[in-house]
Amino acid sequence: MKTDIPASMRVIEITQPGAPDVLRPTTRPTPEPGPGEVLIAVEAAGVNRPDVMQRQGIVCTATRNLRHSRSGNSGPCGRDW
């Protein structure tokens, strides 16, 4: 298990609904896992139809990050685990 967790992470943000040029790479603080959660160190991510629909503004979600398809390694767990 990877234990050296960086303070920040890279994300692709949807700045507004639209074409692919609304996607912007940015940096965010690495979140701490809460109760019943686990932090995943993402090694690869893909874009699928729900991500495209979110970017186009067809599907509304609480986050502006693409996040449906990913693969990685388990990191720290929240307290309940």
VEXDREN-2710 file (C-alpha; in Angstrom, 1 decimal):
% VEXDREN-2710
k/r/px/py/pz
1/MET/0.0/0.0/0.0
2/LYS/1.3/3.4/-0.9
3/THR/1.7/5.6/2.2
4/ASP/3.4/8.8/0.9
5/ILE/0.3/10.8/0.0
6/PRO/1.0/14.1/-1.9
7/ALA/-0.6/17.3/-0.6
8/SER/-2.2/18.0/-4.0
9/MET/-3.6/16.0/-7.0
10/ARG/-4.1/16.8/-10.7
11/VAL/-7.7/16.8/-12.0
12/ILE/-9.5/17.7/-15.3
13/GLU/-12.1/20.3/-14.5
14/ILE/-15.2/21.1/-16.6
15/THR/-15.2/24.9/-16.7
16/GLN/-18.7/25.2/-18.2
17/PRO/-20.9/23.0/-20.4
18/GLY/-19.6/22.7/-24.0
19/ALA/-17.1/21.2/-26.4
20/PRO/-13.9/19.4/-25.3
21/ASP/-12.0/22.8/-25.1
22/VAL/-13.9/23.5/-21.8
23/LEU/-11.8/20.9/-20.1
24/ARG/-8.9/22.3/-18.1
25/PRO/-6.2/20.5/-16.1
26/THR/-5.8/22.0/-12.6
27/THR/-4.5/21.1/-9.2
28/ARG/-6.6/20.5/-6.0
29/PRO/-5.8/19.5/-2.5
30/THR/-5.7/15.7/-1.9
31/PRO/-8.8/14.9/0.1
32/GLU/-8.7/13.0/3.4
33/PRO/-10.9/9.9/3.4
34/GLY/-13.9/10.1/5.7
35/PRO/-15.7/7.4/7.6
36/GLY/-16.4/4.4/5.2
37/GLU/-14.2/5.9/2.4
38/VAL/-10.9/4.9/0.9
39/LEU/-8.4/7.1/-1.0
40/ILE/-7.4/5.7/-4.4
41/ALA/-4.1/6.7/-6.1
42/VAL/-5.3/6.8/-9.7
43/GLU/-2.9/5.3/-12.2
44/ALA/-5.1/5.5/-15.3
45/ALA/-8.5/7.2/-16.1
46/GLY/-10.8/7.0/-19.1
47/VAL/-13.6/9.1/-20.5
48/ASN/-16.9/7.4/-21.1
49/ARG/-20.4/8.4/-22.2
50/PRO/-21.6/9.8/-18.8
51/ASP/-18.4/12.0/-18.7
52/VAL/-19.2/13.3/-22.2
53/MET/-22.8/14.0/-21.2
54/GLN/-21.6/15.8/-18.1
55/ARG/-19.2/18.0/-20.1
56/GLN/-22.0/18.8/-22.6
57/GLY/-24.3/19.8/-19.7
58/ILE/-26.9/17.1/-20.4
59/VAL/-26.2/15.4/-17.0
60/CYS/-25.9/17.6/-13.9
61/THR/-23.6/16.4/-11.1
62/ALA/-22.4/18.0/-7.9
63/THR/-18.8/18.0/-9.1
64/ARG/-17.1/19.5/-12.1
65/ASN/-14.5/16.7/-12.4
66/LEU/-14.6/13.7/-14.7
67/ARG/-14.5/10.7/-12.5
68/HIS/-16.4/7.7/-13.8
69/SER/-13.7/5.3/-15.1
70/ARG/-10.4/5.0/-13.2
71/SER/-7.9/2.4/-12.0
72/GLY/-5.4/2.7/-9.2
73/ASN/-4.1/1.5/-5.9
74/SER/-5.8/1.7/-2.5
75/GLY/-4.5/4.2/-0.1
76/PRO/-5.5/5.2/3.4
77/CYS/-9.0/4.3/4.7
78/GLY/-11.4/6.3/6.8
79/ARG/-11.9/5.5/10.4
80/ASP/-14.8/3.0/10.0
81/TRP/-12.6/0.6/7.9
END
